Amino acid sequence: MSSTTSKPKTKSAKVIALLSRTKGATLLEICKATNWKSHSVRAFLTGLRKKGFVLTREQRGDDGTAYRITQSPGKNELKGAA
């Protein structure tokens, strides 16, 4: 069974994929995708920042605040942070 679109295998990969979208993702969207509570999502976002990801916060109308990855760390930096 092979599919043309591959889904992220881990929750971390799901979150990074959501944050990589042009419109980013809200806390609620990430909570629904991962089944995490909001404090866990915030802690994960902090961990991404420590690994070298650059995140921006944007107001998204009535949807609230959206987070978006604007810069990812280089592969060498990511290996060193793990």
Contacts in CASP RR format, 6 or more apart in sequence:
PFRMAT RR
TARGET T0000
AUTHOR 0000-0000-0000
METHOD contacts of the structure
MODEL  1
MSSTTSKPKTKSAKVIALLSRTKGATLLEICKATNWKSHSVRAFLTGLRK
KGFVLTREQRGDDGTAYRITQSPGKNELKGAA
8 14 0 8 1.000
8 16 0 8 1.000
8 17 0 8 1.000
11 33 0 8 1.000
11 34 0 8 1.000
11 36 0 8 1.000
12 44 0 8 1.000
14 33 0 8 1.000
14 34 0 8 1.000
15 25 0 8 1.000
15 30 0 8 1.000
15 33 0 8 1.000
15 34 0 8 1.000
15 41 0 8 1.000
15 44 0 8 1.000
16 48 0 8 1.000
16 69 0 8 1.000
18 24 0 8 1.000
18 25 0 8 1.000
18 29 0 8 1.000
18 30 0 8 1.000
18 33 0 8 1.000
19 25 0 8 1.000
19 30 0 8 1.000
19 48 0 8 1.000
19 55 0 8 1.000
19 67 0 8 1.000
19 68 0 8 1.000
19 69 0 8 1.000
20 68 0 8 1.000
20 69 0 8 1.000
21 68 0 8 1.000
22 68 0 8 1.000
23 60 0 8 1.000
23 66 0 8 1.000
23 68 0 8 1.000
24 58 0 8 1.000
24 66 0 8 1.000
24 67 0 8 1.000
24 68 0 8 1.000
24 69 0 8 1.000
25 33 0 8 1.000
25 66 0 8 1.000
25 67 0 8 1.000
25 68 0 8 1.000
26 60 0 8 1.000
26 63 0 8 1.000
26 64 0 8 1.000
26 65 0 8 1.000
26 66 0 8 1.000
26 67 0 8 1.000
27 38 0 8 1.000
27 41 0 8 1.000
27 42 0 8 1.000
27 65 0 8 1.000
27 67 0 8 1.000
30 36 0 8 1.000
30 41 0 8 1.000
30 67 0 8 1.000
31 37 0 8 1.000
31 38 0 8 1.000
31 41 0 8 1.000
34 40 0 8 1.000
34 41 0 8 1.000
36 44 0 8 1.000
45 55 0 8 1.000
45 67 0 8 1.000
48 55 0 8 1.000
48 69 0 8 1.000
49 55 0 8 1.000
50 81 0 8 1.000
51 73 0 8 1.000
51 77 0 8 1.000
51 78 0 8 1.000
51 81 0 8 1.000
51 82 0 8 1.000
52 72 0 8 1.000
52 73 0 8 1.000
52 77 0 8 1.000
52 78 0 8 1.000
52 81 0 8 1.000
53 69 0 8 1.000
53 71 0 8 1.000
53 72 0 8 1.000
53 73 0 8 1.000
54 69 0 8 1.000
54 70 0 8 1.000
54 71 0 8 1.000
54 72 0 8 1.000
55 67 0 8 1.000
55 68 0 8 1.000
55 69 0 8 1.000
55 70 0 8 1.000
56 67 0 8 1.000
56 68 0 8 1.000
56 70 0 8 1.000
57 65 0 8 1.000
57 66 0 8 1.000
57 67 0 8 1.000
58 65 0 8 1.000
58 66 0 8 1.000
58 67 0 8 1.000
58 68 0 8 1.000
59 65 0 8 1.000
59 66 0 8 1.000
60 66 0 8 1.000
72 78 0 8 1.000
73 81 0 8 1.000
END
